Amino acid sequence: MAYRQEKFASTLREALGEILGRESLDPELRRVTVLRVHPTPDLKRAAVFVACPADAAASVLGHLQGAAGFIKKLLARRMRLRSMPELDFQLDESLEFERRLASLQGAVPEGDASLENAIPRGGLASLQGAVPEGDASLQNAIPRGGLASLRETGAPDDGGPPRRTPVKKQIAERIRAARRVAISCHLRPDADAVGSGLALCLMLRRLGLQADFINVDRAPSPIDRLPGYALVRHGQIHPQPYDLVVLIEGGSEERTGQKRLEEYDRLLIDHHLPSGDDRPSLAWVVPEAAAVGELVYDLALELGVEFDRDIAFNLYAAIAADTGSFKYSNTTARSLAVAADLARRGGFPPFEVSNLLFNSNPPEKIRMLTRVLSTLETALDGRVAMIFFRRDFLDRLSLKEIETEDIVAVARSIDGVQVLLFFKELEAGYYRVSVRSRGDFSARRVAQAFGGDGHHHAAGFFYRGPLAAAREEVVRLVAGQLP
């Protein structure tokens, strides 16, 4: 199976597990366990192999086939894709399921709390129902750490035994095996990328590794005031010798600006689905995570790293920034729980992070904001707002272009606006367009129409051409999505 197919299959299997295990209103479907998914190379169809109690097989398969259209709609919403494959549900009627369950025995050490909450919510919740009553041999095959300890234990597509090592554990093993590790994040770094990268760099140094955080772009203020930022070097990783390169939010040259990445053994930690150009040797991608900071927190637990103040502060900042200080729709109960634990472990009051990230703008930044906000326009009966940044807005201001990255966060609070469009001029006739949305409106779908990507409520793309044409095309596309 090609890399793109494999990543899609993994994401689809996880989403199906959550939908059937937690979101389904049909009790029959809650008895289903998704074992593996085989998409076709064009991703237009997917065979979904499932297991359930033997006495309910025919009934369950009928329910699945009857609900396929509804499940597909839920998948499209969860995975935030414009089109979904046709689903062909098939029962795994061999003894393979029993063998796979039995092989999981001892996969997780007893009491390994670091893996709690890692399984896709509800993804294997129906596993207990698949064990025949009184079959002690199969019941004992479930690790004592609970079903939650099985997360990311994927089944390969060759029908062989399951990969008993979760991706997180594989990442940790690869890091432990290295001596010199380089870390890098995406261009125009934000607080999630920088905070997560700094925390990871400090973690690896505590483990005795030589770890360097190397980025192409400098971080804007106040992100460059995060603890440990002086460790960041700016430039290219190549040709320096490293055993391992860990990439934060972007596994390609286009995303990171790092050249000749293919010459290194590299890992990707991300909460965006990777693009076709992302080709790491191992990727840990969790789209449901509010920030990469949540994943690096999990990795710290897996590595057994003791959290000091700087590590905890940076990870808290990463999560706080990507959730808009826990106000955005991507904020989850887990985000809040992780942040609370980080504040406790780091021994700092949360308002210190908020003050640094959200209350530290220099007067020049406010002057620039007034110029941008003065361009505010609305469309479609006030449901769409647009703001514009021109390069000459920085004239007579001592700000760098990268320090304009967070303007969109200010304008997204306008009452009644469902979609915010921020057109930022990068050069004559060339713009980066940021899309922010609320409710069911998919910002990602808009960005993908122009070759970009992102999340459901936050996405972006580049546009080359006259500004008037960009406005017209984007608003027309937005109008087609709004009810």
KOLDO-809878 format. One record per atom (N, C-alpha, C): x, y, z. Coordinates in steps of 0.1 Angstrom, whole numbers, plus 2048, in hexadecimal, padded with zeros to 3 digits. Layout:
! KOLDO-809878
XYZ...
! end
This chain:
! KOLDO-809878
8087F480080080080080980C8008068167F780E8227F680D82A80381683380581683B81180984381380584A8087F98518097ED84980C7EC83D8067E18338097E282F8187EE82C81C7EF82782A7EB8318347EF83E8327EB84883C7DC84B83B7D684A82F7C884C82E7C18408357C68348337BF8298397C08298487CB82E84E7CC82F85C7C38398627C284585B7B98508607AA84B85F7A784585479984085179583685C79E82C85F79B8228697998288777A183287A7A083988779284088878F84787D78284F87D77684587E77783B87676C83187676A82B88477682888B77582389876E82C8A27718398A176B8438A975C8448A675884489A74A84689674283A89B74782E89873F82289C74081F8AB74B8238B174C8208BF74582A8C87448378C473F8418CD7338498C773484B8BA72A8548B571D84D8AF71E8408AD7138398A77078388B16FC83B8AC6EF8398B36EA82B8B26EF8238AA6EA8168A76F280C8B06EC8068BA6F37FD8C36FA7F18BC6F57ED8B16FC7E28A97097E78A470A7F38A07177F889B7217FA8A671D7FC8B27277FD8BD72E7F08C07297E58BA72F7D88BC73A7D58B273D7DE8AA7467DC89E7547E18A275E7DA89E76C7DE89F7727DF8917777EA88D77D7EC88078C7E788178F7DC87979C7D687A7A67DD8707A17DF8647AB7E585A7A27EB84F7A97F48487A27FA83C7AB7FA8307A67F68257AE7F58187A87FE80E7AD80B80D7A88138027AE8107F57A78137EA7AD8117DD7B781C7DB7C181B7D17CB8257CF7C58337CC7BA8347C67B48417C37AB8467CF7AA83E7DA7A38427E67948447E378F83E7D97818407D67788357DC77E8297E077781F7E77808197F277A8147FC78280E80777B80280C7827F780D77D7EB8147807EC8237757EA82B7767EC8397747DE84077E7D984677D7CB84C77A7CD85B76F7C785F76A7C986C7687BB8737677BC8807647B08887597B38927527A98967477AA8A074479D8A673C79C8B073878F8B67327868AB7367798AB7327708A072376F89F71B7708AA70D76E8A970677A8A370D7858A170779189C70C79588F71478D88871C79087C71279587170878D86E6FF7908636F879D8666F379F8726EB7AB8766F47B78757007B687A7097C187B70D7C686D7107BC8647147BF8567097C684F6FC7C28516F17C884B6EF7D78506F17D985D6F07E68636FB7EF85D7077EA85C7137F28567107F684870B7EC8407097EF8326FD7F98306F37F88396E88018386EC80F83D6F68108466F981D84B70682384470A81D83971782183371682F82E70B83482970A84282470B84B83070484883B70585184671385184D71984684D72784585273084D84A72E84C83D73785483473586383672986883972787683C72F87A84972E87185373587486074487485D74886B85575786B85275B87784B75487C84175788883A75889484374F89484D74F89F85775B89E86075E89286576989086E77689286877888D85B78588D85578789A84D77C8A284B77C8AE8457818AD83677B8A482F77F8A28217738A58187758A980C76A8AC8037648A07FE76B8957FC7658897F776B87D7FF76287380176686780976585B80076C85180376B8447FB75E83D7FD75A8357F474E82C7F67538217FF74B81E80974F81581474A8078117527FD81174E7EF80F7517E781C7477E68247497DF83174A7D082F7547C98357557BB8347597B58417537AA8457567A385176279B85076B79C85A77779385A77278686176F77C85A76977085F77376586378076886178A75E86478D75E87379775687679C7568847A67618867A876A87C7B277487D7AF77D8897A278188B79F78A8957A37848A37A07778A57A47718B27B37728B37BA76E8A97C876E8A97CE77C8AC7C87868A67CD7948A97CA7988B77BF7958BC7BC7988CA7C67918D37C87858D17D177D8DA7DF7838D97E47878CD7F178D8CC7F379A8D37E87A08D77EA7AD8DE7ED7AB8ED7ED79F8F27EF79D9007FD7A29047FD7AB90E80A7B091280F7BB90A8077C090080C7CB8F780F7D88FF8087DA90A80B7E691280D7E19208187E692781B7E293580F7E693E80D7DE9488037E09528047EE9587FA7F59587FA80295F80180D95780380B94A80981694280082193F7FF82A9497F58359487F983F93D80583F93880984992E8028479217FB83B91F7F48399127E583C9147E18409207D38429227CE84D9187C284B9147BB85590B7C18558FD7CA84C8FA7D184D8ED7C98468E27C183B8E67B98358DC7AF83E8D67AC83D8C97A18468C47948448CC78E84E8D078284E8D97788448D37768398DB76C82F8D77718268CC77D8288C77818208BB7828118BE78580D8CA7857FF8CE77C7FC8D97738058DC76A8048E77627F78E675F7F48D97567E88D775E7DB8D776B7DC8DA7737D08DA76F7C68E476B7CB8F07667C18FA75A7B98F67517C08EE7467B98E97497AE8DF7557AF8D97597A58CF75F7988D67617998E376678D8EA75B7848EF75A7788EB74F7708EF74F76E8FE74376F90474176E91274776191874F76292275575692876275192176675891777275491077E75A91778375492178E75A92979A75D92179D7549177AA7559107AA76290879E76690279D7738FB79C77F90479577D90F7947889197A178C91E7AA7829217B77849267C078A91C7BC78A90F7C57909057C479F9057BA7A590B7BA7B390C7C37B89167CD7C19137D77C591C7D17CB9297D77C99347D27CD9417D17DD9417D97E39397D87F29387CB7F79337C27EE92E7B57F29297B67F491A7AA7F59147A97F69057AF8039017B080E9097B681A9057C48199037CB80E9087D980D9067DC8078F87D28048F07D57FE8E37D68088D87D58148DB7D481E8D07E081E8C77DD8208BA7E78218AF7ED8138AD7E78088B27EC7FB8AF7E67F78A27EC7FA8977E67F888A7E87EB8847DF7E687C7E17D98757E67DC8677F17D58637F67D88557EC7D284B7EE7D683F7E57D28347E97C482E7F37BE8337F77B182D7F17A58347E87A883E7E279D8457EA7978507F779C8527FF79685C7FB79B86A80379887480079C8828007AB8837F87B088D7F77BF88E8057C58938077D188F8127D989580F7DC8A38167D68AC8127D78BA8187E38C08207EB8B98267F78BE81F8038B981980B8C28128178BE81C8218B88178298AF8208338A882883B8B382183F8BD8288478C78348408CD8328338D083D82B8D68488298CB8448288BE84E8278B48578348B385083F8B485784C8B486184C8C085C8498CC8658498D78718408D686E8348D087982A8CE8848308C487F8368BA88883C8B08918478B688A84F8BF89185A8C589C8548CF89884A8D78A28458E08AE83E8D98AC83A8CD8B68338C68C083D8BF8BC84A8BF8C58548B88CE85A8C28D98618BD8E28698C58E18778C28E087A8B58DF8888B08D188A8A98C98938AE8BC8958A98BA8A48A58B58A78998B18B48958A28B589589D8C189988F8C389A88C8D08918818CF88987E8DB88186F8DC88086A8E887D85B8EA87C8588F186F84C8F486D8488FB86084C90985F84C90E85384F91C85084592585784993185A84093B86183B93486E84493087784192888283792F88C82E92889182492D89B8289288A982092B8B38249278C08229188C38199118BC8189038BD8258FC8B88299008AC8358FA8A68418FD8AE84390A8B284F90D8BA84F9088C88439098CF8429048DC8458F58DD83F8ED8D38408DF8D384F8DB8CF8558E28C68628DF8C286C8E28CD86A8EE8D48738F18E08728E68EB8658E38EE8638D98F886A8CC8F48688C78E886F8BB8E487E8BC8E48838C78E08928C98E18978C88EF8908CF8F88948CE9068928C090C8888B99088858AB90D8918A29088958A38FC89F89A8F78AD89D8FD8AF8AA9008BC8AD9078BC8A89168B08A891C8AF8A29298B28939298AF88D91D8B287E91B8C187C9178C88869168D78859138DA8859048D08888FC8D38888ED8D78968E98DF8968DE8E28A38D88D68A78CF8CF8B18D38C38B58CC8C48C48C88C18C78BC8C18D58B68B48D88B08AF8E48B28A28E98AD8A78F38A28A48EF8958A98F788A89E8FA88189B90787F89090C87789591686C88E91686189292085788D92E85B88192F85F87C93C86387D93F87287F94C87587F95088387095188886E94F89486195089A85E95F89D85296389B84E97189E84D9738AD84D9808B184A9838BF83B9818C283797C8CD83F9798D984496A8DA8429628CF8459548CF8549528D285C95C8CD86B95B8CF86F95E8DD8659608E68689618F48649558FC86094A8F685E93E8FD86B93990386A93290F87692E91687E92490D88B92790C89491F9048959228F688E92D8F188F9318E389D9348DE8A69388E78B493A8E48BA92E8DE8B59228E18BA9168DB8B89148CC8AE91B8C78AA91A8B98B591F8B08B99178A68C291C89B8B991E88F8BE9278868B792A87A8BF92786E8BA91E8658C191A8598BD90C8558C690684E8C38F98488C98ED8518C28E28528C78D78598D38D18518D18CF8448DB8C983B8E68D38398F38CF8398F88C18398FC8BB8468F88C18518FC8BC85E8F88AE8609008A68678FD8988698F48968758E88908738DF88D87E8DA87E87C8D88778878D286A8868C386A8838BD8758878AE8768868AA8858858A088787C89A89487B88B89387F88789B88987989B88D8728A88888688A68808618B287A8548B48818528C18848468C588B83D8CC8818318C787F8278CD87682C8D08688308C58618348C78538408BE85083E8B48478498AB8448508AD83784E8B98308548BB82385C8C78238648C981886C8D58168628E18148578DF80D84E8EA80B8488EF8188468E68228408EB82F84B8F08388578EA8388618EE84286C8F783C86E8F782F8798FF8298868F782B8868EC8318928E48328958DC8268A18DD8208A48D68148AB8C88178A98BF80D8B08B280D8AC8AA81A89F8AB81E89B8A382989B89482689A89181A89A8838168A787B81A8B188381D8BE87D8208BE87982F8B487C8368B48798458A886F8488AB8688538A086085989786A86188A86C85D88387786387587286887087887286387687885B88287784E88087684488B87583A88A88183989588882F8968938268A288F81989F88D8108A98878028A688B7F98B188A7EB8AF88B7E48B487F7EB8B58747E58B78677E88AA85F7DE8A68577E089B84E7EC89F8447F689684280189983A7FD89B82B8048A38248028A581680A89A80E80789980180E88F7F981D8917F982289D7FD83189F7FD83789B80A83089981483589582183988682184688382184A87582085387182C84F87383885886F84385985F84486385A84A86484C84C85A84785685585085F84B84D86984385986D83685886C82E86486F82486187A82386A88381986A88E81087688C8048738877FB87E8837EE87B88A7E98858927DC8848997D48908967CC89088C7C489C8887BB8A18937B789889C7AE89C8A77B58A48B27C28A48B27C98AB8BC7C88BA8BA7C68C28C47C48D08C37D18D78BF7DC8D18C37EA8D78C07F48CC8C07FF8CE8BA80A8C48BA80F8C38C980E8CE8D08128CE8DE80C8C28E68008BE8E37F98B38E98018A68E68068A48DA80D8988D681B8988DD8218A38DD82F8A48E382E8A18F28238A58F88208A290681F89390881788C8FF81687E9008238778FE82B87D8F48398778F28428788FE84188390584988591184587A91C83887791D83486D92683A85F92183985D91483E85090F84D84F91185585A91086385A91286785A92085E85C92986185D93786986993B86787493486E88193686888894287088D94B86B8959568688A395185C8A89538588B594E85F8C09578678C995286B8D49598628E09558658EC95B85C8F795885C8FB94A8688FB9438699009358628F692C8638E992E85C8E092584D8E19278498E293383A8E39358358F093083C8FB93283890992E83690991F8409039188409049098348FB9038328F09098268E89058198EE9088188F491480C8FB91780990790D81490E90A81391990080F9148F28149088EE8109028E18019008E17FC8FA8EB7EE8F68EB7E59038ED7E990C8F57E29188F77E19208EA7EC9218E37EC9298D77E39238CC7E49168CA7DC9108BF7CD90F8C37C99108CF7BB9108D37B691E8D67BE9298D37BA9368D67B79398E47C19348ED7BF9358FB7B392D8FF7B19218F97A69188FC79891D8F97989268EE78B92B8EA7869258DD78F9208D578B91B8C878490E8C877D90A8BD7758FE8BD77E8F18BE78B8F28BB7938E68BC7978E38CB7938EB8D47968E88E278E8DD8E77948D38ED78E8C78F27908C69017898BD90778B8BA9167998B591879E8AD90E7AC8A990F7B68B590F7B38BE9067BC8CA9067BD8D19137B18D291A7B18D99277B88D09317B68C39307BC8BA93A7CC8BA9397D08BA92C7DF8BA92A7E58C892F7DE8D392C7E38E09307E38E193F7D98DB9467D98DC9547E58D495A7E78C89547F28C09598008C79578018CE94B80E8D59488108E09528058E89558078F295F80B8ED96D8058E19708088DB97D8178D697D81B8D09738288CA9728338D597182F8E096A8398EB9688398F597382F8F597B82E8FE98782D90D98382691097882491D97481592097381192D9768039309757FF9329667F492D9617F192E9537F193C94D7ED9469567ED9539507FA95894B80595295081295694B81395393C80E94893780E94492980594E9227F99509277F09599207F696791F7FC96C92980297992880D97A91D81597091D82096F91381A96F90481096690280C9648F480296E8F07F99738F97EE97B8F47EE9898FA7F798C9037F799A9098049A090880C99D8FE8199A38FD81C9AA8F08129B08EA8149B68DD81B9C48DF8259C78D782B9D48D78229DE8D18249EB8D481B9F68CE81B9F58BE8279F18B88279F18AA81E9E68A481C9DB8AC8139D18A78049D68A78019DE8B17F39E38B27F19ED8A77FB9F58A37F99FE8987F79F788B7FF9EC8897FD9E487D7EF9DE87D7EA9D98887DD9D38897D29DD8857D49E98897C99F38867C99F58777D49F58707D49F68627CD9EA85B7D09DE8607C99D385A7BA9D285D7B79D58697A89D486D7A09DF8667A79EA8627A09F585B79C9F084D7A19E584879D9E083A7919D783B78B9D58467809CC8487759CE83E7719C38387669C382F75D9B68327509B782F7489AC8327409A882573C99C82473499781872A98D81D72198A81371797F81670F98282370A98E82370199282F70999183C71599583C71D99684872298884D72097E84572597184A73396E84673997683D74797583974E98383C75998284376198E84576F98C83E77499883978199783278A9A383879699F83A7A09AA83D7AC9A88347B49B28337BF9B28297CB9B882F7D69B282B7E39B782F7EC9BA8237F09C78227F99CB8178079CD81C8119CA81481F9CB8188229D981D81C9E381881F9F181C81A9F482A8129EB83080D9ED83D8199ED8478249E784382F9E784C8399F384B8359FC84183EA0884083DA1084D849A1485184BA1D85D847A15869847A08869845A008758519F68768559F48828619EC88485D9DD8868539D887E84F9CB87F8549C38748569B687685A9AD86B84D9A786584E9A285984299D85283C99185A84598986084097D86783898087383998C87883299088482399488181F99287581199587180998887080F97D8748099708727FC96E87A7FB9748857F097188E7E597B88D7E59848837DA98E8827CC9888817CB97C87A7BF9768787B89728857BF97088F7BA96C89C7B19778A27B598489F7AE98F8A57A099189E7A098F89179599288978A98788978E97B88D78497088D77997189777A97B8A077097C8AB7649858A776398989B75799289774A98A89874199089E73498A8A172C98889472697C89271E97988672697487A73397587B73C97186F73E96287073B95A86673E94C86574B94985F74F95285675C94F84E76495C84E77195B85277A96685178596384778796D83E79196B83379C9768367A89728377B397B8397BD97A82D7BD9858247C69858197D398D81C7DE98581C7EB98C8207F498C8137F799880F80099A80480E99680781498D80082198880282B98F7F88269917EC82D9997E182299E7D88269A67CE81C9AB7C581599F7BE80799F7C07FF9957B98009877BF8059867CB8069797D280297A7E07F89727E47F29737F27F29667F97F39668067EF95B80E7E295E8147D89558127CB9578177C894D8227C595382E7C194B83A7B294B83B7AD93F83E79E93D83F79B93884D79293F85478E93B86177E93986177992F86876B92D86776592987475892987575192488074691987C74291288673790888473B8FD87A7318FA8717348EF86773B8F385B73E90085974590584D75390084D7588FA8427658F484176F8FE83B77890484378290C83D78C90483578E8F88397978EF8327928EC8247858EB8227808E88157838F480B78190081178490C80879390C80579C90980E7AA90A80C7AE8FF8027A88F38037AC8E87FA7A88EB7EC79D8F37EA7998F77DC7A48FF7D57AC9057DD7B790E7D77C59087D97C58FB7DD7D28F47DE7D88F57EC7D08FA7F67D58FB8037D08F080C7D18F28197CC8E88237CB8EE8307C88E683A7C78EB8487BD8E38507B78E98597AD8E386279F8E785E7958E18657878E48617848F38637898F986E78690787179191186E79D90C86A7A89148677B190E85C7B29158517B99108457BF91C83D7C69198337CC92382B7D191F81E7D49288157DA9258077E09318027E792F7F77EE93A7F07E693D7E37E694A7DF7DE94E7D37E79587CB7E99557BF7F095E7B67E79647AC7E69727AC7DD9797A37D89867AA7D098D7A37CB99A7A97C29977B57C39A07BF7BC99F7CB7AD99F7C97A89A77BF79A9A77BD7959997B879D9937AF7999867AB79997B7B67A397D7BF7A49737CA7979757D37949817D67889837DE77C97D7D877A9807CB76E97B7C476D96C7C47789657C17789577C07769507CE77D9567D877C94F7E576E9517EB76895D7EA75B9607EF7519587E87529567DB74994D7D374993F7D875593A7DB75692C7E075092B7EE7539357F674D93580473E93680373893E7FA72A93F7F97249317F672B9297EE72691C7EA7259127F672D91580172C90C80D72291181772091E81871792482270992081F70191D8296F39198276EB925822
! end
